[in-house]
Amino acid sequence: MGKYKRYCKNCGRWFDSDDTEFKACPICGGFVRAVKCNRCNYEWTPHKGTYPKTCANLSCKSPYYNQERSEKFEHLRKERKQ
């Protein structure tokens, strides 16, 4: 599984990539521009040609937007939401 999640607006599919630069979609060949936060599910288009350091969502700003949450503390997050 790649480090970065990418969304292709041409074919509408998500795929994983290890590249830090924007490349063509391996499925349809379209140019990929969207980035998605794995923490808050926010989707945005970065202004530069490389991936940002933090999530662009003002309420999130997580530097770990490209990593999945660990299951280790999932029970604590569920208790906190209730």
C-alpha positions in Angstrom: 0.0 0.0 0.0 1.3 3.4 -1.0 2.0 6.3 1.4 -0.3 8.7 -0.4 -4.0 8.4 -1.4 -4.9 10.0 -4.7 -8.2 10.6 -6.4 -8.5 10.7 -10.2 -11.3 13.1 -11.3 -11.2 11.5 -14.8 -12.1 8.0 -13.8 -13.4 8.6 -10.3 -11.2 6.1 -8.5 -8.9 6.3 -5.5 -5.4 4.7 -5.8 -2.3 4.5 -3.6 1.1 5.9 -4.6 4.6 6.3 -3.1 5.5 9.3 -5.2 5.6 12.8 -3.7 5.1 14.4 -7.1 1.9 14.4 -9.0 1.8 11.8 -11.7 -0.7 10.3 -14.2 -3.4 7.9 -13.0 -2.3 4.3 -13.5 -5.9 3.3 -14.4 -6.9 5.8 -17.0 -3.8 7.9 -17.5 -5.4 11.2 -16.4 -3.4 13.8 -14.4 -4.1 13.5 -10.7 -4.6 16.7 -8.6 -6.8 15.9 -5.6 -5.5 14.9 -2.1 -7.6 13.3 0.6 -7.1 13.4 4.4 -7.4 9.9 5.9 -8.3 11.5 9.3 -11.2 13.8 8.5 -12.0 12.7 4.9 -11.4 16.2 3.6 -10.5 16.5 -0.1 -8.6 19.4 -1.6 -6.4 20.4 -4.5 -2.9 21.6 -3.4 -1.6 24.8 -4.9 2.0 23.5 -5.5 3.1 20.4 -7.4 4.1 18.5 -4.3 2.1 17.2 -1.3 1.4 19.6 1.6 2.8 19.1 5.1 -0.6 19.2 6.8 -4.3 18.7 6.0 -5.9 21.8 4.5 -9.1 21.5 6.6 -9.0 24.3 9.1 -10.6 22.1 11.8 -8.1 19.3 11.3 -4.6 20.5 10.2 -3.2 17.1 11.0 0.4 16.4 9.8 -0.6 12.7 9.6 -3.3 13.2 7.0 -1.8 10.6 4.7 -1.7 7.9 7.3 -4.5 5.7 8.5 -5.5 5.9 12.1 -4.2 3.0 14.2 -6.7 0.6 15.9 -4.7 0.7 19.1 -6.7 3.6 20.7 -10.0 3.2 18.8 -11.9 2.3 22.0 -10.9 5.6 23.6 -12.0 7.6 20.6 -15.4 5.9 20.7 -15.8 6.7 24.4 -14.8 10.4 23.8 -17.5 10.8 21.1 -20.3 9.6 23.4 
